[in-house]
Amino acid sequence: MIENLLSGFSAFGDPLVWLSLVFGSLVGYLIGAIPGLGPSLGVALLIPFTYGLDPVVSIVGLVALYAAAEYGGAITAILINSPGTSAAVATAWDGYPLSQQGKAGEALLVSIVTSGIGIFISALFLLFTAVPLSEFALRFGPGEYFALALVGLSLVVGLAEGSVVKGAVAMGIGLALATVGLDTQTGTPRFAASVELFEGLPLVPVLLGLYALSEVLFLVEEGVTAKIKSAPLGGWRTWNWKGLWSLNGVVFRSSVLGYIIGIIPGAGASIASFIAYAVAKKTSKTPERFGKGSIEGVAASEAANNAAVSGAMAPLLALGIPGSPTTAVMIGALMIQGIQPGPLLFSRNPEIPYTIFASLWIGVPVMVFIGLAGARAWAHVANIPGPAIAAIVAGISLVGAYASEGTMFPVYVMTAFGILGYLLRKVQVPLAPIILALVLGEMMETNFRRALITSHGSLEIFYTSPLTVALLLTAILAFALPAVGFIRKRRRAAMAADPSV
């Protein structure tokens, strides 16, 4: 492990790796500071431009963008009460009141520094959990992998934002899309209307369509919105830096929570920040200040949502299962480079995971410096008119889709999925389960069929292994609990409307 980790750090002897880190950080702040865009869209936009790059250079830039976008969302949340990402909503609860009290600089300082600490601590956890987890997963057979994919899908549905039913619908759409292409065992075309679809739906255009183009349509629909004046950076130099030490307990606890929650597929940084905020309020000596300008609230939210970045990377690297929508997009980036995430990644391509570990630590001071030095500039980014942002994102998306294969077919795919994403978002169907199901669907189908071939068609393979049984039971519970909650909610609503029910 130490030898591989040193190899990961040695990758930064290449100036291109440093350039990728800085560029990814800058783009991440830019994406994170614009409300509505977020890290998933940013990573999707950047992937087409990584084709000709070395895998290490490209993955460092994408990870830096992911982390910086989570950082950047807090800046606009604090200064103009407009969270750049959903994970920064809890930050706005105390960050903006602090700005109104003339303490915007203090809130920004705490948010950026605690974000960096959250990444640093969680990267340690990532190193010491992902490697043993991958070694353990090497023992998995096709039955265990099928059950593991099923667990991932069940958690996605249970943790989808909004209606559980809509989450299930989104998952069904993703699974249906995963069947497009040639059957991997018989070679029979399935739902492939043209030769271009024989290898399945191209992932990059699908991602660009669902995330980028659908957002463009929403920006065009909204038109030019009123600009919000940013709060002055009072307290930037006057705040006592030693005050950060008083937050060490909150930051460490929130980092641990963020990492653990981030590991759960579908949970993500938003849930991590909300839970860490609630725990911080419950354990605080001054809970009455939360929501009115509590530095503890800002620190808890930011440490947790950034620690969730490392958490989401753990199942991606160790098991090949994305822990968040953004890491689902990153699977596409790895596959484009011919790298298959999962247990074998640590033995076949150890330079990838260990360079990621190194980049998370090296990137902390870089991102903190960029965040502190350019806080005012990032706040002004939120004032860019929506139509201008739409034009830029649309242009990058079109170029990226065309560049992915050098033909117009990916552009047509992106356009179709942009319209689909727009319509689904209109009826509040979440997009994340579609991407996760699209990625996990092939893994689930392939390993299910391999398991049946191995057992000569017998289903015993799924209940003779204790690990497979445990994973299947976990999946059943994860599917059942949200369904039971949904039924109870409908029953209570019916009783409230008609007490005789």
C-alpha positions in Angstrom: 0.0 0.0 0.0 2.8 2.5 0.9 4.7 1.8 -2.3 1.5 2.3 -4.4 0.7 5.5 -2.4 4.1 6.9 -3.1 3.6 6.1 -6.7 0.4 8.1 -6.6 2.2 11.1 -5.1 5.0 10.7 -7.7 2.4 11.3 -10.5 2.5 14.9 -9.5 6.0 15.2 -10.8 4.3 15.6 -14.2 3.3 19.3 -14.8 0.2 18.2 -16.7 -1.1 16.5 -13.6 -0.7 19.8 -11.7 -2.3 21.7 -14.5 -5.3 19.3 -14.6 -5.7 19.7 -10.8 -5.8 23.5 -11.0 -8.0 23.6 -14.1 -10.4 21.1 -12.6 -10.6 23.2 -9.4 -11.3 26.4 -11.2 -14.0 24.8 -13.4 -15.4 23.1 -10.3 -15.7 26.4 -8.4 -17.3 28.0 -11.5 -19.9 25.2 -11.9 -20.5 25.0 -8.1 -21.1 28.7 -7.8 -23.9 28.7 -10.5 -27.2 27.6 -8.9 -28.7 24.6 -10.6 -25.6 23.2 -12.4 -23.7 21.1 -9.9 -20.8 18.6 -10.0 -22.6 16.0 -12.1 -23.1 18.4 -15.0 -19.6 19.7 -14.7 -18.0 16.3 -14.8 -20.3 15.3 -17.8 -19.2 18.4 -19.7 -15.5 17.8 -19.1 -15.4 14.1 -20.0 -15.4 14.5 -23.8 -12.2 16.7 -23.5 -10.3 13.9 -21.7 -10.2 11.4 -24.6 -6.7 12.2 -25.7 -5.3 12.6 -22.2 -3.4 10.1 -20.0 -5.9 8.4 -17.7 -4.1 9.7 -14.6 -4.2 13.3 -15.9 -7.9 13.1 -16.8 -9.1 11.5 -13.6 -7.2 14.0 -11.4 -9.0 16.9 -13.2 -12.4 15.2 -12.8 -11.9 14.5 -9.1 -10.7 18.1 -8.5 -13.8 19.4 -10.3 -16.1 17.2 -8.3 -14.6 18.3 -5.0 -14.3 22.0 -5.9 -17.9 22.1 -7.1 -19.1 21.0 -3.7 -16.9 23.7 -2.2 -18.2 26.3 -4.6 -21.8 25.8 -3.8 -21.3 27.3 -0.4 -20.0 30.7 -1.6 -23.2 31.8 -3.2 -25.2 30.2 -0.4 -23.5 32.4 2.1 -23.2 35.7 0.1 -26.6 35.8 -1.8 -28.6 33.0 -0.1 -28.6 31.0 -3.4 -27.0 27.6 -2.9 -24.9 26.6 -5.9 -25.6 22.9 -5.2 -28.3 21.1 -3.2 -25.6 20.0 -0.7 -25.1 23.7 0.3 -28.7 24.3 1.3 -28.0 23.6 5.0 -25.0 26.0 4.7 -27.3 28.8 3.7 -29.4 28.4 6.8 -26.6 29.9 8.9 -24.2 31.3 6.3 -26.6 33.9 4.9 -27.7 35.2 8.4 -24.0 35.6 9.2 -23.6 37.7 6.0 -26.5 39.9 7.0 -24.7 40.4 10.4 -21.6 41.7 8.5 -19.7 38.4 9.0 -19.7 37.1 5.4 -15.9 36.8 5.5 -15.9 34.8 8.7 -18.6 32.4 7.3 -16.6 32.0 4.0 -13.4 31.3 5.8 -15.0 28.7 8.0 -16.9 27.1 5.1 -13.8 26.8 2.8 -11.4 25.7 5.5 -13.7 23.1 7.0 -14.5 21.8 3.6 -10.8 21.2 3.0 -10.5 19.5 6.4 -13.5 17.3 5.6 -11.9 16.2 2.3 -8.6 15.5 4.1 -10.0 13.4 6.9 -12.4 11.5 4.6 -9.5 10.7 2.2 -7.7 8.9 5.0 -10.9 6.9 5.6 -11.1 6.2 1.9 -7.5 4.8 1.8 -8.0 2.5 4.8 -11.4 1.2 3.7 -11.4 1.1 -0.1 -8.3 -1.1 -0.3 -9.5 -3.8 2.2 -13.0 -3.7 0.7 -11.6 -4.3 -2.8 -9.5 -7.2 -1.5 -12.6 -8.7 0.2 -14.6 -8.2 -3.0 -12.1 -10.3 -5.0 -13.8 -13.3 -3.4 -17.1 -12.4 -5.0 -18.6 -14.7 -7.6 -21.3 -13.8 -10.1 -24.0 -14.5 -7.5 -22.5 -12.0 -5.1 -22.0 -9.4 -7.8 -25.7 -9.8 -8.9 -26.8 -9.3 -5.3 -24.5 -6.4 -4.8 -25.9 -4.6 -7.9 -29.4 -5.3 -6.6 -28.5 -3.7 -3.3 -27.2 -0.6 -5.1 -30.4 -0.3 -7.1 -32.6 -0.8 -4.0 -30.8 2.0 -2.1 -31.1 4.3 -5.1 -34.9 3.9 -5.1 -35.2 4.3 -1.4 -33.1 7.4 -1.2 -34.3 9.1 -4.4 -35.5 12.7 -3.7 -39.2 13.1 -3.7 -41.7 10.3 -4.4 -40.6 6.7 -4.0 -42.8 5.8 -6.9 -41.1 8.3 -9.2 -37.8 7.0 -8.0 -38.9 3.5 -9.0 -40.1 4.8 -12.4 -36.7 6.4 -13.0 -35.0 3.2 -12.1 -37.2 1.2 -14.5 -36.3 3.6 -17.3 -32.6 3.2 -16.6 -32.9 -0.6 -16.5 -34.8 -0.6 -19.8 -32.1 1.6 -21.4 -29.4 -0.8 -20.2 -30.9 -3.6 -22.3 -30.3 -1.7 -25.6 -27.5 -3.3 -27.8 -26.3 -6.7 -28.6 -26.9 -9.5 -26.2 -23.5 -10.2 -24.6 -24.0 -14.0 -24.8 -26.0 -14.7 -27.9 -25.1 -11.6 -30.0 -28.8 -10.9 -30.7 -29.6 -7.2 -31.2 -32.0 -5.9 -28.6 -33.9 -2.6 -29.3 -31.1 -1.6 -31.6 -32.7 0.3 -34.4 -29.3 1.1 -36.0 -25.8 -0.3 -36.1 -24.6 2.5 -33.9 -26.7 1.1 -31.0 -25.2 -2.4 -31.2 -22.7 -1.5 -28.4 -25.5 0.0 -26.3 -26.4 3.6 -25.7 -23.3 5.8 -25.7 -22.9 6.9 -22.1 -21.4 10.4 -22.6 -24.2 11.8 -24.9 -26.8 10.3 -22.5 -25.2 12.1 -19.6 -24.8 15.3 -21.5 -28.4 15.2 -22.5 -30.0 14.3 -19.2 -27.9 16.7 -17.2 -26.6 19.5 -19.4 -29.1 19.9 -22.2 -32.1 19.5 -19.9 -30.7 22.3 -17.7 -30.2 24.5 -20.8 -33.9 24.1 -21.6 -34.8 25.1 -18.1 -32.5 28.2 -18.2 -34.1 29.3 -21.5 -37.5 28.8 -20.0 -36.7 30.9 -17.0 -35.2 33.8 -19.0 -33.4 36.6 -17.4 -33.9 36.7 -13.6 -33.2 39.5 -11.3 -29.7 39.9 -10.0 -29.0 39.6 -6.3 -26.5 41.9 -4.7 -23.7 40.1 -2.9 -23.1 40.7 0.8 -19.9 42.6 1.8 -17.0 40.5 3.0 -16.9 41.8 6.5 -14.8 40.0 9.0 -12.5 38.5 6.4 -9.2 39.6 8.1 -10.5 40.4 11.5 -11.8 37.0 12.5 -9.5 35.1 14.9 -8.2 32.0 13.0 -7.8 30.3 16.4 -11.6 30.1 16.5 -11.3 27.3 14.0 -9.8 25.1 16.7 -13.0 25.4 18.7 -14.8 23.7 15.9 -12.6 20.6 15.8 -15.2 18.3 17.4 -17.9 19.4 15.0 -15.7 19.1 12.0 -14.4 15.7 12.8 -17.8 14.3 13.7 -19.4 15.7 10.5 -16.5 14.4 8.4 -17.1 10.9 9.7 -20.8 11.2 9.2 -20.3 12.6 5.7 -18.0 9.8 4.7 -20.2 7.0 6.0 -23.3 8.5 4.4 -21.4 9.1 1.1 -20.6 5.4 0.8 -24.4 4.5 0.5 -25.3 4.6 -3.2 -27.8 7.3 -3.8 -27.5 9.1 -0.5 -24.9 11.8 -1.5 -23.7 15.0 -0.1 -27.1 16.6 0.4 -28.3 14.0 2.9 -24.9 14.0 4.6 -25.0 17.8 5.1 -28.6 17.7 6.5 -27.8 14.8 8.9 -24.6 16.4 10.1 -26.3 19.7 10.6 -29.0 18.1 12.7 -26.5 16.2 14.8 -24.4 19.4 15.3 -27.5 21.3 16.5 -28.5 18.5 18.8 -25.0 18.3 20.4 -24.3 22.0 20.5 -24.2 24.1 23.7 -26.0 26.9 21.8 -28.6 25.2 19.7 -30.8 28.3 19.7 -28.3 30.0 17.4 -28.8 27.5 14.6 -30.7 29.1 11.8 -29.8 32.5 13.0 -26.1 32.6 12.2 -24.2 29.7 13.9 -20.7 29.1 12.8 -21.1 25.5 14.0 -23.9 25.0 11.5 -21.8 26.2 8.6 -18.8 24.0 9.7 -21.0 20.9 10.1 -22.7 21.2 6.7 -19.5 21.9 4.8 -17.3 19.3 6.4 -20.0 16.6 5.8 -20.9 17.4 2.2 -17.3 17.5 1.2 -16.4 14.3 3.1 -19.2 12.6 1.2 -17.1 13.1 -2.0 -14.5 10.6 -0.7 -17.3 8.4 0.6 -18.9 8.2 -2.8 -15.6 7.2 -4.3 -15.2 4.2 -2.0 -17.8 1.9 -3.7 -16.9 3.2 -7.1 -13.2 2.2 -6.7 -13.6 -0.9 -4.6 -16.8 -2.5 -6.0 -17.5 -0.7 -9.3 -20.7 0.7 -8.0 -21.2 4.5 -8.1 -21.9 6.1 -4.7 -23.5 9.2 -6.2 -24.8 10.5 -9.5 -21.4 12.3 -10.1 -19.4 9.1 -9.6 -21.8 7.3 -11.9 -20.7 9.9 -14.5 -17.1 9.3 -13.6 -17.5 5.6 -14.4 -18.1 6.7 -18.0 -14.8 8.6 -17.8 -12.9 5.6 -16.6 -14.5 3.3 -19.2 -13.7 5.7 -22.0 -10.0 5.3 -21.0 -10.4 1.5 -21.0 -10.3 1.2 -17.2 -12.9 -0.9 -15.4 -13.6 0.2 -11.8 -14.0 -2.5 -9.2 -11.9 -4.9 -7.2 -9.4 -5.6 -10.0 -8.7 -1.9 -10.4 -6.2 -2.0 -7.5 -4.2 -4.8 -9.0 -4.5 -4.0 -12.7 -4.3 -0.2 -12.6 -3.1 0.8 -9.1 -1.9 4.1 -10.4 -5.6 5.3 -10.8 -6.9 4.8 -7.2 -3.7 5.8 -5.5 -3.3 8.9 -7.6 -6.9 9.8 -6.6 -6.0 9.4 -2.9 -2.9 11.6 -3.4 -4.9 14.2 -5.4 -7.5 14.6 -2.6 -4.8 15.5 -0.1 -2.7 17.6 -2.5 -5.8 19.3 -3.8 -6.9 20.6 -0.4 -4.5 23.5 -0.1 -4.9 24.3 -3.8 -8.7 24.5 -3.5 -8.7 26.4 -0.2 -6.3 29.0 -1.7 -8.4 29.3 -4.9 -11.6 29.6 -2.8 -10.3 32.2 -0.4 -8.5 34.3 -3.1 -11.4 34.3 -5.5 -14.5 34.3 -3.2 -15.8 37.6 -4.5 -15.4 36.5 -8.1 -17.2 33.2 -7.5 -20.1 35.1 -5.9 -20.4 37.3 -9.0 -20.6 34.2 -11.2 -24.1 33.6 -9.9 -25.2 37.0 -11.5 -24.4 35.8 -15.0 -27.8 35.9 -16.9 -29.4 32.5 -17.4 -29.5 32.7 -21.3 -25.8 33.4 -21.4 -25.1 30.3 -19.2 -27.5 28.3 -21.4 -25.6 29.3 -24.6 -22.3 28.3 -23.1 -23.4 25.0 -21.7 -25.3 24.1 -24.9 -22.2 24.9 -27.0 -19.9 22.8 -24.8 -22.4 20.0 -24.8 -22.7 19.9 -28.6 -18.9 20.0 -29.1 -18.4 17.3 -26.4 -21.1 15.0 -27.9 -19.7 15.3 -31.4 -16.1 14.8 -30.2 -17.0 11.6 -28.4 -17.3 9.6 -31.7 -16.6 12.1 -34.4 -20.1 11.7 -35.9 -23.5 13.3 -35.5 -25.1 10.2 -34.0 -24.0 11.1 -30.4 -25.4 14.6 -31.0 -28.8 13.1 -31.9 -28.7 10.9 -28.8 -27.8 13.9 -26.6 -30.7 15.9 -28.0 -33.2 13.1 -27.5 -32.1 12.6 -23.9 -32.0 16.3 -23.3 -35.7 16.5 -24.2 -36.4 13.4 -22.1 -34.6 14.8 -19.1 -36.5 18.1 -19.4 -39.8 16.3 -19.5 -39.0 14.0 -16.6 -37.8 17.0 -14.5 -41.0 18.8 -15.3 -43.0 16.0 -13.6 -40.4 15.7 -10.8 -39.0 12.4 -11.8 -35.4 12.3 -10.5 -32.6 11.7 -13.0 -30.0 10.2 -10.7 -31.7 6.7 -10.5 -31.7 6.6 -14.3 -28.0 7.0 -14.6 -27.3 4.6 -11.7 -29.6 2.0 -13.1 -28.1 2.4 -16.6 -24.7 1.7 -15.1 -25.7 -1.1 -12.7 -28.2 -2.7 -15.1 -25.6 -4.3 -17.3 -23.6 -5.5 -14.3 -26.7 -7.1 -12.7 -27.9 -8.8 -15.9 -24.4 -10.1 -16.9 -23.7 -11.6 -13.4 -27.2 -13.1 -13.1 -26.7 -15.0 -16.3 -23.2 -16.0 -15.4 -24.4 -17.3 -12.1 -27.1 -19.5 -13.8 -24.5 -20.8 -16.3 -22.1 -21.6 -13.5 -24.9 -23.5 -11.6 -26.2 -25.2 -14.8 -29.5 -23.3 -14.5 -30.1 -23.9 -10.8 -31.2 -21.1 -8.5 -29.4 -22.7 -5.6 -26.4 -20.5 -6.2 -28.4 -17.5 -4.9 -29.2 -19.0 -1.5 -26.4 -21.3 -0.7 -23.8 -18.6 -0.2 -24.3 -16.7 3.1 -22.9 -13.5 1.6 -25.3 -13.6 -1.3 -28.2 -14.3 1.0 -27.2 -11.4 3.2 -27.0 -9.0 0.3 -30.3 -10.2 -1.2 -32.0 -9.7 2.2 -30.5 -6.2 2.4 -31.9 -5.4 -1.0 -35.3 -6.7 -0.1 -35.4 -4.6 3.0 -34.2 -1.5 1.1 -37.0 -2.0 -1.4 -39.6 -2.8 1.1 -39.1 -0.1 3.8 -39.7 2.9 1.4 -42.7 1.0 0.0 -44.2 0.5 3.5 -43.5 4.1 4.3 -45.3 5.2 1.1 -48.3 3.0 1.9 -48.5 4.4 5.4 -48.3 7.9 4.2 -51.1 7.4 1.7 -53.2 5.7 4.4 -52.7 8.6 6.8 -53.6 11.1 4.1 -56.8 9.1 3.3 -57.7 9.0 7.0 -57.2 12.7 7.3 -59.4 13.4 4.3 -62.1 10.9 5.5 -61.9 9.7 9.1 -64.3 6.9 8.4 -61.6 5.1 6.3 
